[in-house]
Amino acid sequence: MKIEMKTSSEKLFKFEFVKPESLYAANGSFEGEINLQWDAVDNAYRYVIESAMMNVNRWQLVDIICDTQYVISGLRKGRSYKFRIAAVFAESQGPWSNEVSKKVK
């Protein structure tokens, strides 16, 4: 995603927002937990985490954080979930990462 902005002096600034890469999901240490981890994105100051149950395209906000790892708890054992992350920049939210899915143990 690219955004072009002009200042009052008509200089053109271009921002290119990139999506988080290498999103990984693993079962956590406790029942109902999923650990998420991803690569940091340059100039991002927050990350938006969303989840949805598999075969359902209704995404829900999990949290907005500064770190590149997160433990989601309270998930239903035996259910599969999918997750995605977006970096937040000073100018806007960037594109969503590729989705990853995991069955909760």
N, C-alpha and C positions, 0 to 999 in steps of 0.2 A: 504494500500500500504506500503510495507517495502523496505527500501534501506539499503544495507550494504556497508560500506566504510572502507578501510584500510589506515592507515597512513604509513609514512615511517618506523615507528618502528613496523609495522605489527599488531598493535592493531585493533581489529574489532569493529566498532561502528555501532549500528543498530538504524535506525530511523523508527518509525512507524507513518505514516501520517493518521490522522483521518479526516473524513468529518464533516462539520458543521451540528449540529443537531437543531431540533426544528425551522426550517425555517417557518416563518409565514408571510402571505400577507394580507393586509387590505386596503380598499379604504382610500385615503387621505382626507384631509380637503377641498381640491379644486378639481374641475372637472379635470379628466385626470391624477390624482395622485394615486399611489399605495405606501403604506408604507411597507417596508420589515424589518424583525427583526429576529435574530437568536442567538443561544448561542455561546459565545466565545470559541475558540479552543486554548488549551494550546500551547504556543510557536509560534503561528501564528503572523506574523507582518503585514499582509495585507489580504484583502479578494477580490476575483474577483467576480463580479456580472454579470450574463448574463440573457438575456430575449429572448423569442420567442413568436410569436403568436401561439395560440392553433392550433393543427392539422398541424403545420409547424415545421419541425425539423431543422430549420436554426437559430442557436443561434447567438445572437449579443452581443458583449461586451457592458455593460452599464457603468461600472466604476471599478476602483480598489481603495479601501479605507482601512482605519485603524479601523473604528468603526464597531459595530455589528448591526447597523440600517441604513436605507437609504430610501430616498423618491425619487421615479422615477416619473417624470412629463412629460407632453406632450404626454401621451398615448391617444389612440382614444376611446372616450366614446362608451360604448356598446360592445366593443371587449374584448375577453378573451385572457389573456397572461399567460405564464408560466415562472417561474423564478428558478434559481439555483445559488448556492454560492460555491466557493472553497476557502479554506484557503491557504495562501502562507507562506511557511517557508523559512528559510535561504537556505536550500538545494534544494527545489523544490516546485512546486504546489501540493497540496494534491488532493484527489478525490472530485468529485462533491457531493453536498448535494442531498437529495431527492428533486424532483421538487415539487413546489407548483403552483397552478393556481388561477387566480382571474379575474372576469369580472369587467371592469372599469366602474364606475358610474360617 
